């Protein structure tokens, strides 16, 4: 990874009022509330350098994190929040070289997080039944450089999955209907994560998981509180990101007897 900015690199511009822009460095201009930025003039500068708009307004040049890209990406669907993503990735135990099914890919945020975890030798099979969502997700994944790791499928998962997988992430309106398909496609001891916005959906999912060969069933939510980074007046922000979704986790076993 180069320390210096090159043509076609994606950069994050951070202004003193905390406004940010993510752009691709090419021979064009970016209009901002602080003046015009000649993007070609960024080539050769180091990440972390300071530069100025044509109006003399300063900004920092940073390397965009995936979380920055996710919050600024084009989307038509609600995304899995980064505060939930990290826990989901850990509970799915995704490693380099794994095969993962992402069912209900939406705008591709979670798909990108999974693709980064599996490395160049892994593969994500991303299922989406709506072509407009699939096109947006494909564009986002390509923009972030993960296209070689993701296979998109325009398919309704009511007919099941085509692959065997180490892990499955399920983010669809009626996940309880697809628990048998998930069990069939998961390898032994494979992990499943299901995102549900409401408690009645969680109840239906739990009934299906308990009725099939899944163990280690857990239900979680994450609450994240940010603090104001002022040393002499350290206190929480007045608002916090509280409930965003329920996360249901389980592991597949090959033989199952209730009770």
PEJOZI-V746170 format. One record per residue. N is the residue number from 1. SS is DSSP state (helix for helix, strand for strand, loop for the rest). PHI is phi in degrees with one decimal (999 if undefined). BURIAL is I if it has 24 or more other ideal C-beta (glycine too) atoms within 12 Angstrom, else O. Layout:
{{N	SS	PHI	BURIAL} {N	SS	PHI	BURIAL}}
This chain:
{{1	loop	999	O} {2	loop	-73.0	O} {3	loop	-78.2	O} {4	strand	-110.1	O} {5	loop	-79.2	I} {6	loop	-119.2	O} {7	loop	-53.9	O} {8	loop	77.1	O} {9	loop	-64.7	I} {10	strand	-96.0	I} {11	strand	-129.8	I} {12	strand	-109.9	I} {13	strand	-101.6	I} {14	strand	-112.0	I} {15	strand	-92.4	I} {16	loop	-65.2	O} {17	loop	-90.4	O} {18	loop	72.7	O} {19	loop	-69.8	O} {20	strand	-127.0	I} {21	strand	-134.7	I} {22	strand	-112.4	I} {23	strand	-139.3	I} {24	strand	-95.6	I} {25	loop	-77.7	I} {26	loop	-141.3	O} {27	loop	-85.4	O} {28	loop	-150.0	O} {29	strand	-121.5	O} {30	strand	-119.3	I} {31	strand	-87.5	O} {32	strand	-127.3	I} {33	loop	-69.7	O} {34	loop	-109.6	I} {35	strand	118.0	O} {36	strand	-84.4	O} {37	strand	-111.6	I} {38	strand	-81.3	O} {39	helix	-63.8	I} {40	helix	-63.6	O} {41	helix	-73.1	O} {42	helix	-81.2	I} {43	loop	-61.8	O} {44	loop	94.5	O} {45	loop	-75.8	I} {46	strand	-92.2	O} {47	loop	-60.1	I} {48	loop	99.6	O} {49	loop	-72.3	O} {50	strand	-103.1	O} {51	strand	-140.0	I} {52	strand	-135.8	I} {53	loop	-75.8	I} {54	loop	-64.6	O} {55	loop	-86.5	O} {56	loop	83.8	O} {57	loop	-83.6	O} {58	strand	-79.9	O} {59	strand	-152.4	I} {60	strand	-100.9	I} {61	strand	-105.3	I} {62	strand	-120.1	I} {63	loop	-84.3	I} {64	loop	-66.5	I} {65	loop	-82.1	O} {66	helix	-60.5	I} {67	helix	-63.8	I} {68	helix	-64.7	O} {69	helix	-62.1	I} {70	helix	-63.4	I} {71	helix	-71.0	O} {72	helix	-107.2	I} {73	loop	-73.9	I} {74	loop	-73.8	I} {75	loop	-154.5	I} {76	loop	-117.6	O} {77	loop	-122.1	I} {78	loop	-67.9	O} {79	loop	-101.2	I} {80	loop	-72.8	I} {81	loop	-68.3	I} {82	helix	-52.7	I} {83	helix	-63.7	I} {84	helix	-88.0	I} {85	helix	-55.4	I} {86	helix	-59.1	O} {87	helix	-69.2	I} {88	helix	-61.2	I} {89	helix	-61.1	I} {90	helix	-69.0	O} {91	helix	-70.9	I} {92	helix	-76.1	I} {93	loop	56.0	I} {94	loop	-75.7	I} {95	loop	-129.6	O} {96	loop	-59.2	O} {97	loop	90.6	O} {98	loop	-71.7	I} {99	strand	-105.2	I} {100	strand	-129.4	I} {101	strand	-100.2	I} {102	strand	-113.5	I} {103	strand	-103.3	I} {104	loop	91.0	I} {105	loop	-69.8	I} {106	loop	58.4	I} {107	loop	-92.8	I} {108	loop	97.2	I} {109	helix	-64.6	I} {110	helix	-67.2	I} {111	helix	-59.4	I} {112	helix	-64.9	I} {113	helix	-63.0	I} {114	helix	-66.9	I} {115	helix	-60.1	I} {116	helix	-68.4	I} {117	helix	-72.7	I} {118	helix	-78.9	I} {119	loop	72.9	O} {120	loop	-69.5	O} {121	loop	-95.8	O} {122	loop	-94.8	I} {123	strand	-150.7	I} {124	strand	-108.7	I} {125	strand	-103.8	I} {126	strand	-103.3	I} {127	strand	-98.5	I} {128	strand	-149.7	I} {129	loop	-89.6	I} {130	loop	-101.7	O} {131	helix	-65.9	O} {132	helix	-65.9	O} {133	helix	-65.8	I} {134	helix	-60.0	I} {135	helix	-64.3	O} {136	helix	-64.8	I} {137	helix	-63.1	I} {138	helix	-60.8	I} {139	helix	-65.2	O} {140	helix	-65.4	I} {141	helix	-63.1	I} {142	helix	-65.2	O} {143	helix	-61.4	I} {144	loop	-92.0	I} {145	loop	84.9	O} {146	loop	-112.0	I} {147	helix	-58.3	O} {148	helix	-69.7	O} {149	helix	-100.2	I} {150	strand	-122.6	I} {151	strand	-111.0	I} {152	strand	-89.5	I} {153	strand	-131.5	I} {154	strand	-86.3	O} {155	loop	-157.8	I} {156	loop	-81.5	O} {157	helix	-79.2	I} {158	helix	-61.8	O} {159	helix	-93.4	O} {160	loop	92.4	I} {161	loop	-108.3	I} {162	loop	-94.0	O} {163	loop	-122.4	I} {164	loop	-94.5	O} {165	strand	-137.0	I} {166	strand	-75.0	I} {167	strand	-153.7	I} {168	strand	-131.6	I} {169	strand	-111.4	I} {170	strand	-118.0	I} {171	loop	-135.6	I} {172	loop	-133.2	I} {173	loop	-63.6	I} {174	loop	-128.5	O} {175	helix	-62.3	I} {176	helix	-60.9	I} {177	helix	-72.4	O} {178	helix	-115.9	I} {179	helix	-60.3	I} {180	helix	-60.7	I} {181	helix	-63.1	I} {182	helix	-64.2	I} {183	helix	-62.5	I} {184	helix	-65.0	I} {185	helix	-88.6	I} {186	strand	-74.6	I} {187	strand	-70.4	I} {188	strand	-55.9	O} {189	strand	73.1	O} {190	strand	-67.8	I} {191	strand	-106.9	I} {192	strand	-126.5	I} {193	strand	-127.8	I} {194	strand	-127.4	I} {195	strand	-105.4	I} {196	strand	-132.8	I} {197	loop	-81.4	I} {198	loop	-128.2	O} {199	helix	-69.2	O} {200	helix	-66.5	O} {201	helix	-67.2	I} {202	helix	-60.5	I} {203	helix	-59.9	O} {204	helix	-65.6	I} {205	helix	-63.6	I} {206	helix	-61.5	I} {207	helix	-60.3	O} {208	helix	-69.2	I} {209	helix	-63.3	I} {210	helix	-67.4	O} {211	helix	-86.3	O} {212	loop	-122.6	I} {213	loop	-84.6	I} {214	strand	-125.8	I} {215	strand	-130.3	I} {216	strand	52.3	O} {217	strand	-78.9	I} {218	strand	-137.3	I} {219	strand	-124.6	I} {220	strand	-136.2	I} {221	loop	-137.4	I} {222	loop	-119.8	I} {223	loop	-120.7	O} {224	strand	-120.9	O} {225	loop	-116.7	O} {226	loop	-98.0	O} {227	strand	-110.5	O} {228	loop	-73.3	O} {229	loop	-82.3	O} {230	loop	-115.2	O} {231	helix	-53.0	O} {232	helix	-86.4	O} {233	helix	-138.9	O} {234	loop	-72.3	O} {235	loop	-157.5	O} {236	strand	-70.0	O} {237	loop	-64.2	O} {238	loop	-66.7	O} {239	loop	-117.4	O} {240	loop	-135.6	O} {241	strand	-86.4	O} {242	loop	-93.3	O} {243	loop	-70.2	O} {244	loop	-120.2	I} {245	loop	-168.3	I} {246	strand	-90.7	I} {247	strand	-115.0	I} {248	strand	-111.6	I} {249	strand	-125.5	I} {250	strand	-160.1	I} {251	strand	-127.1	I} {252	strand	-81.9	I} {253	loop	-122.1	O} {254	loop	-88.0	O} {255	loop	-129.0	O} {256	loop	-146.3	O} {257	loop	-132.9	O} {258	loop	-65.8	O} {259	loop	81.2	O}}
